[in-house]
Amino acid sequence: MIDKESILQQLWAVNHANVLLLAGVFFIALGLLRAFSNTRLERTFYGIGTLAVLALATGCMAISTSHEASPGALFVSDSVTLSGAKLAILGGVFLTLLGWDQIRSGRAADHYGVMLLMLSGLMYAAAANDLTSLFLGLELVSIPTTVLLSMSRNDNWGREATLKYFTLAAFTSAIFLLGASYLYGLSGSTCLPTILEAISHTPTPLVRIALGLALCGLCFRITAVPFQFYAPDVFAGSASYMAASMSFVPKVAGFVGIVRLLGGAQLQSAMAETVVALLLVIAGVTMTLGNCTALVQTRMRRMLAYSSMAHSGYLLIAVAALLSMGSTPTIVFDYLMVYAAMTLGMFALMTSVEQASGGSDELACFNGLHFRSPWLTIGGVICLLSLTGLPLTAGFWAKLQVFLTSVKADRLDIQVVAIVMAINATIAAIYYLSLVHRFYQGNQETRTASRPPLSISIACALSGTLTAVWFFYP
């Protein structure tokens, strides 16, 4: 039986998530009052309020201490918990800036409230010590994401994107639950450490099936094969700030779930024999399909969707390599932090171009961007160089760490897929650097200066600064 002290300890482990959850509910309730007649004032009020709540959650996270989870605890405070919270807060800041001037009239309270609920779900999933709390955290990401998709655009494209995401999310959640039920049956417990202890040394066919189903259910969230096909359509059919959210928040939630299933703060090498081969197959196919398909895209949203797939493949190699060595998942979260800065920066750039071009995200619209918005272009170039993995950007260290860790792994199959990763990084460089080339192409028509919204400029400057600074202070 769990005593009062244990319950308080668990609540303290997720105090930062509780702050976001309560603030999200409060914002939604406050929105019922309809106190603002001025749309801009409403957006500013809730935008500043959201940033204040994220700052408060950061303070709560800073005073949290790591501790051992008590038997049967739903939540634990460890390095994975803190890494997930940092990613949620960083993503929250970017998404607040991206949506500042795009939120539909009268929906600011609902938007920011639901967004805070989504970010709290990411934090709960990162702190999960039980299948129950892990699934609830993942669903607290998925359901608000569906709500935000439906609110962001009220046309046929928006409805199609929402329906596709909701349908596949429900289907893959059922697959995850099926795998979780097998894990419960094999171990007699929903506690993740107990499950790992029960199955880690007995890689029976049923254990492989259970973990395979659970991992496939999480593949949807990280846009990995075989559940990746929704991403380009959803990215194309949603508002740009929602496309940015889709590229980051569900991906982090998916990798948090994978890490928790495979050991949490210390990945269990005994699980390698069971799942590494599956992870490598998914990684190789995902990164190759993502990069090769991105090469032929003519729209920025779809290109970024396939680029997001490729990065999931890189991260899955890192998970496989770290799992085989029984190491900590620090590299995975470091990569996700860098991925957040450079990818969300590209969405900020895309948002500015779309607003200037009447809503079009055709790659041709990016021709001559340097002559229209020179400072914005600098941030975009830094992000693209980082996505390529060139030196003097944080993306260089992120990809190099994954590659070196994979090569050091004492398994030939991991080393082979690491070589596939190097080939894919070369393919990715083609479409990333071709976009940089577009920025400096132009004619007399494309040289008309334009001034992006302040929030977009701040987001792009922040992403470029973080991407450059993290190279020197990784």
Helices and strands as residue ranges (DSSP letters): H 4-13, H 15-31, H 39-62, H 79-99, H 108-126, H 131-152, H 156-187, H 192-199, H 205-219, H 230-237, H 240-261, G 269-271, H 272-294, H 300-325, H 330-356, G 363-366, H 369-372, H 374-388, H 394-408, H 412-439, G 444-447, H 454-472
